[in-house]
Amino acid sequence: MQLSKFNLQKVDDLFKETLELLEWHTICSHLSTFAVSNKGRLKCKSLPIPHDISSSREQLQQVLELGSLDAIIEGGLSFKGIFDLENILLVCSKGGICSGEELLQVAQTLRNSRKLRTQISDVSVRPAISSLIESISTLPELQQLLEFGLEEGGRVADRASRKLSDMRGHFNVLRLERRDMLLEITRKYSTFLHDNVIYERFGRPVLAVKVGTANQVQGIVHDTSSSGNTIFLEPHAVIKIGNKIVELKSRIINEENRLLGIWSAEVGNNYSIIEHLCEIILQLELVLARARYGKWLSGLPPVLQEEETESFSIKDFRHPLLLWQERNDSGQKVIPISFDVPSGLKVVAITGPNTGGKTAALKSFGLALIMARAGMLLPCSRQPSLPWCQQIYADIGDE
């Protein structure tokens, strides 16, 4: 058993070395530019490679189906309004309270995920991609609860509770009453003030009183100007109503937090469902990224053969990294290469002078196998046919 584990580890190490030699990480980096979210881009850079042919075939079919749909929708499929909820779900699942803006992101993600599912789901036309999304739930009741209680920007709406609505109404009445009182004071004591502006210091309304006349206006000093010629004073006449406003504001905040706590708990109760939804949406993004990258490559879907001994046939394959250099970095025009390896052939020797393209040919061969295994389209002129290889190894260089 220990020897078996050692061998498995050795095989894994050899395959990782192969991926490095073939610059698979650069292919993944290019692929990531076709993703739409930060999380999608990160996932593309470590794109999982299937371990069986059925998974490769399924992923390739998903790419073809979603790519076809993306091509006929004006502007393409959109993931707008679908957010990364990982941190929000973590907070809610642990009993924490999220902000209104964060909870609104949950609602928007549920709504837009449902819209995306409606666009995509069609078993008769897109069976593979429809199968991928059939298990998700978009929780319309939770979405409606959050959207009813929250306004744009995440503010808790007055309609969320009668108590909140009443307190906010009373709060506004008191603020207007205090403002009228302050305006009356500024008119009465205008000769002792620098101006008629009502300022604010530490959350309290203050007037700019000349230092020499400070004893003419009774109140509490909250600040002094940098020159020392002005003091910012809250008149005694508005202190009592100001205290009521502060107390009421605290009660309003408590009520808002109570409601946010209820809604956060609801999100936490649905943690596993929303997490699964986000995982499927991420998978859809990876499928779409591969489809758009394949379109950019002018790629064709490979026919994957069951047996590793099947023939390998590919016409005018253009190395995807060289193609990227040609199009994006003003590189030289890519010279395509064709492979036709019959099923009965066990060894192929490629000979030629230095800088003749032997290494590029080998890398192209290996990349074609790995890209096909990863459900990607291949840049060639005719539909390629190649075996699905469980083990792909490369040893390049004099060392």
C-alpha positions in Angstrom: 0.0 0.0 0.0 2.8 2.4 0.8 4.5 1.6 -2.5 1.2 2.3 -4.3 0.9 5.7 -2.6 4.5 6.5 -3.6 3.8 5.6 -7.2 0.6 7.7 -7.3 2.6 10.6 -5.9 5.3 10.1 -8.4 2.8 10.0 -11.3 1.2 13.2 -9.9 4.6 15.0 -9.7 5.5 13.9 -13.3 2.2 15.3 -14.6 2.7 18.6 -12.8 6.2 18.8 -14.3 4.6 18.1 -17.7 2.2 20.9 -17.3 5.0 23.2 -16.4 7.1 22.2 -19.4 4.2 22.6 -21.8 3.4 26.1 -20.2 -0.1 25.1 -19.3 -0.2 27.8 -16.7 0.2 30.4 -19.4 -2.7 28.9 -21.4 -4.8 29.1 -18.2 -3.7 32.7 -17.7 -4.8 33.6 -21.2 -8.1 31.8 -20.6 -8.7 33.8 -17.4 -8.9 37.0 -19.5 -12.2 35.7 -20.9 -13.7 35.3 -17.4 -16.1 38.0 -16.0 -15.4 38.0 -12.3 -12.3 38.1 -10.1 -13.2 34.7 -8.7 -13.7 33.3 -12.2 -10.3 34.6 -13.3 -8.6 33.0 -10.3 -10.4 29.7 -11.0 -9.4 29.8 -14.6 -5.7 30.1 -13.6 -6.0 26.8 -11.8 -8.4 25.1 -14.2 -9.2 21.6 -13.1 -8.3 18.8 -15.6 -10.9 16.0 -15.7 -9.7 12.5 -14.7 -12.0 10.5 -17.0 -13.2 10.7 -20.6 -16.9 11.1 -19.7 -16.2 14.3 -17.7 -14.1 15.7 -20.6 -16.8 14.9 -23.1 -19.5 16.5 -20.8 -17.4 19.7 -20.3 -16.8 19.9 -24.0 -20.5 19.6 -24.7 -21.2 22.3 -22.2 -18.7 24.6 -23.9 -20.4 24.0 -27.3 -23.9 24.5 -25.9 -23.1 27.7 -24.0 -20.9 29.1 -26.7 -23.7 28.7 -29.3 -26.2 30.5 -27.0 -23.7 33.2 -26.2 -23.2 33.9 -29.9 -26.9 34.5 -30.6 -27.6 36.8 -27.6 -27.0 40.4 -28.3 -24.0 41.4 -26.2 -23.6 37.8 -25.1 -24.6 36.1 -21.9 -24.3 38.5 -18.9 -23.3 37.8 -15.3 -24.0 41.4 -14.3 -25.6 41.6 -10.9 -24.2 38.3 -9.7 -21.8 38.9 -6.8 -19.2 36.9 -4.9 -21.1 36.0 -1.8 -18.4 33.9 0.0 -17.7 36.4 2.8 -21.3 37.4 3.2 -22.4 33.8 3.6 -19.6 33.1 6.0 -20.7 36.0 8.3 -24.4 35.0 8.1 -23.7 31.3 8.8 -21.8 32.3 11.9 -24.7 34.4 13.3 -23.2 37.7 12.2 -25.0 40.7 10.8 -24.4 42.0 7.3 -25.0 45.5 6.0 -28.0 46.3 3.9 -25.8 46.7 0.9 -24.4 43.2 1.4 -27.8 41.7 1.8 -29.0 43.5 -1.3 -26.1 41.8 -3.2 -27.6 38.4 -2.0 -31.0 39.4 -3.4 -29.6 40.7 -6.7 -27.6 37.5 -7.1 -30.7 35.3 -6.5 -32.7 37.4 -9.0 -30.1 37.5 -11.7 -29.2 33.8 -11.3 -32.8 33.0 -11.9 -32.8 35.2 -15.1 -29.6 33.4 -16.3 -31.1 30.0 -15.6 -34.2 30.9 -17.6 -32.0 32.0 -20.5 -29.9 28.9 -20.5 -32.2 26.0 -19.5 -33.6 24.1 -22.5 -33.1 20.3 -22.1 -34.0 19.6 -25.8 -31.4 22.1 -27.1 -28.8 22.3 -24.3 -29.0 19.0 -22.4 -25.5 19.1 -20.8 -25.7 22.7 -19.6 -29.4 22.3 -18.5 -28.3 19.2 -16.4 -25.6 21.4 -14.7 -28.1 24.0 -13.5 -31.1 21.8 -12.7 -30.1 21.3 -9.1 -29.9 25.0 -8.2 -32.5 26.9 -6.2 -32.8 30.7 -6.5 -34.9 31.2 -3.3 -37.5 33.7 -4.7 -39.1 34.2 -1.2 -35.8 35.2 0.4 -35.1 37.5 -2.5 -38.5 39.2 -2.1 -38.0 39.5 1.6 -34.7 41.3 1.2 -35.8 43.5 -1.7 -39.0 44.5 0.2 -37.0 45.5 3.3 -34.1 47.3 1.5 -33.9 50.3 -0.8 -31.3 50.9 -3.5 -27.9 51.4 -1.9 -28.9 49.0 1.0 -30.8 51.5 3.2 -33.4 49.8 5.4 -36.8 50.9 4.0 -39.4 52.6 6.1 -41.9 49.9 5.0 -39.7 47.2 6.7 -41.4 47.8 10.0 -44.1 50.1 11.4 -42.0 50.9 14.4 -39.1 52.1 12.2 -41.4 54.2 10.0 -42.9 55.9 13.1 -39.5 56.7 14.7 -38.1 58.1 11.4 -41.2 60.3 11.0 -40.8 61.6 14.6 -37.1 62.1 14.0 -37.7 64.3 11.0 -40.3 66.3 12.8 -37.8 67.0 15.7 -35.0 67.9 13.3 -37.2 70.4 11.5 -38.4 71.9 14.8 -34.8 72.3 16.0 -33.8 73.9 12.7 -36.6 76.5 13.0 -35.5 77.2 16.6 -31.9 77.7 15.4 -32.9 80.0 12.6 -34.9 82.1 15.0 -31.8 82.3 17.3 -29.5 83.4 14.4 -32.0 86.2 13.6 -32.2 87.3 17.3 -28.5 87.2 17.9 -27.1 88.1 14.5 -24.9 90.9 15.8 -23.0 88.5 18.0 -22.5 85.9 15.2 -19.8 85.7 12.5 -22.5 84.5 10.0 -26.0 82.9 9.9 -24.7 79.5 9.0 -25.7 76.5 11.2 -22.6 74.4 11.6 -22.1 70.9 13.0 -19.5 69.7 15.5 -19.4 66.2 16.9 -22.9 65.6 15.7 -24.4 68.6 17.4 -25.7 71.9 15.7 -23.6 75.0 16.6 -23.4 78.7 15.8 -20.2 80.6 15.1 -20.1 83.2 17.9 -17.6 86.0 18.2 -15.3 85.5 21.2 -15.9 89.0 22.6 -19.7 88.5 22.7 -19.8 84.8 23.8 -21.5 85.7 27.1 -24.5 87.1 25.2 -25.5 83.7 23.8 -26.0 81.0 26.4 -25.0 77.5 25.5 -22.3 74.8 25.4 -19.1 75.4 23.5 -18.1 72.4 21.3 -15.2 73.8 19.4 -13.0 76.8 18.7 -11.7 78.2 15.4 -8.0 77.8 14.6 -7.6 81.6 14.9 -9.2 81.6 18.4 -11.6 84.4 17.3 -14.7 82.2 17.0 -16.3 79.7 19.3 -18.8 77.1 18.0 -21.7 77.0 20.5 -24.8 75.0 20.8 -27.5 77.2 22.2 -29.2 76.1 25.5 -32.6 76.4 23.8 -32.0 73.5 21.5 -30.0 71.2 23.8 -33.0 69.4 25.2 -34.5 68.7 21.7 -31.0 67.7 20.5 -30.8 65.1 23.2 -34.1 63.7 22.1 -32.9 63.5 18.6 -29.7 61.7 19.6 -31.7 59.2 21.7 -34.2 58.6 18.9 -31.4 58.2 16.3 -29.9 55.5 18.6 -33.3 53.7 18.8 -33.6 53.9 15.0 -30.2 52.3 14.5 -31.1 49.6 17.0 -34.3 48.8 15.0 -32.4 48.8 11.7 -29.8 46.4 13.2 -32.6 44.2 14.5 -34.1 43.9 11.0 -30.7 43.3 9.4 -30.1 40.6 12.0 -33.3 38.8 11.1 -32.5 39.0 7.4 -28.9 37.9 7.9 -30.2 34.9 9.9 -32.5 34.0 7.0 -29.5 34.1 4.6 -27.5 32.0 7.1 -30.3 29.4 7.3 -30.1 29.0 3.5 -26.3 28.9 3.5 -25.8 25.5 1.8 -28.4 26.3 -1.0 -26.9 29.7 -1.8 -23.3 28.3 -1.6 -24.3 25.6 -4.1 -25.9 28.2 -6.4 -22.7 30.2 -6.3 -20.6 27.1 -7.1 -22.8 26.3 -10.2 -22.7 30.0 -11.3 -18.8 29.8 -11.1 -18.9 26.6 -13.2 -21.0 28.3 -15.8 -18.5 31.2 -15.9 -15.7 28.7 -16.5 -17.7 27.1 -19.3 -18.4 30.5 -20.9 -14.7 31.5 -20.5 -13.6 28.3 -22.4 -16.3 28.9 -25.0 -15.1 32.5 -25.6 -11.5 31.6 -25.6 -12.2 28.8 -28.1 -14.0 31.3 -30.3 -11.1 33.6 -30.1 -8.8 30.7 -31.2 -11.2 29.9 -34.0 -11.2 26.5 -32.4 -12.9 23.3 -33.2 -14.2 20.6 -30.9 -12.1 17.5 -30.8 -13.5 14.0 -31.1 -12.3 12.1 -28.1 -11.6 8.4 -28.5 -11.9 5.9 -25.7 -8.7 3.9 -26.2 -5.3 5.5 -25.7 -4.0 3.5 -28.7 -6.5 5.2 -31.2 -5.1 7.4 -34.0 -4.2 11.0 -33.5 -5.2 13.3 -36.4 -5.1 17.1 -36.3 -4.9 19.5 -39.3 -3.1 22.8 -39.2 -2.8 23.1 -35.4 -1.6 26.6 -34.3 0.2 26.7 -31.0 -2.1 28.8 -28.8 0.7 30.6 -27.0 2.3 31.6 -30.3 -1.1 32.6 -31.6 -1.5 34.9 -28.5 1.9 36.5 -29.3 0.9 37.0 -32.9 -2.4 38.7 -32.1 -1.6 40.6 -28.9 2.2 41.1 -28.8 3.0 41.7 -32.4 4.6 38.3 -32.7 5.5 36.5 -35.9 2.8 34.7 -37.9 2.2 31.3 -36.5 3.1 28.4 -38.8 0.5 25.6 -38.4 1.5 22.0 -38.0 -0.4 18.8 -38.8 -0.2 15.5 -37.0 -1.4 12.1 -38.3 -0.3 9.3 -36.0 -2.0 5.9 -36.9 -3.3 3.7 -34.1 -0.7 0.9 -34.7 2.3 3.3 -34.3 3.9 3.2 -30.9 6.9 5.6 -31.3 7.3 8.7 -33.4 10.7 10.3 -33.9 11.0 13.9 -35.0 14.3 14.9 -36.4 15.8 18.0 -37.9 18.2 20.9 -37.3 18.3 23.2 -34.3 15.6 25.8 -34.2 13.7 23.7 -36.8 10.6 23.5 -34.7 10.9 20.1 -33.1 10.2 21.3 -29.5 7.4 23.5 -30.7 5.9 20.5 -32.5 6.1 18.3 -29.3 4.6 21.0 -27.2 1.8 21.5 -29.6 1.1 17.7 -29.5 1.0 17.7 -25.7 -1.1 20.9 -25.4 -3.6 19.5 -27.9 -4.1 16.4 -25.7 -4.4 18.4 -22.4 -6.7 21.1 -23.9 -9.0 18.4 -25.3 -9.0 16.7 -21.9 -9.9 20.0 -20.3 -13.0 20.5 -22.5 -11.4 23.2 -24.7 -11.6 23.8 -28.4 -8.5 23.3 -30.5 -7.1 25.9 -33.0 -7.0 23.9 -36.3 -8.6 23.8 -39.7 -10.4 20.5 -39.5 -12.2 18.7 -36.7 -9.4 16.8 -34.8 -9.6 13.3 -33.6 -7.4 12.1 -30.7 -7.3 9.6 -27.9 -8.2 10.6 -24.4 -5.0 10.0 -22.5 -5.0 9.4 -18.7 -1.2 9.9 -18.6 0.6 12.6 -20.5 4.3 13.1 -19.8 6.8 15.5 -21.3 10.6 15.6 -20.8 12.0 18.5 -22.7 15.6 19.9 -22.6 19.2 18.6 -22.4 18.9 18.0 -18.7 
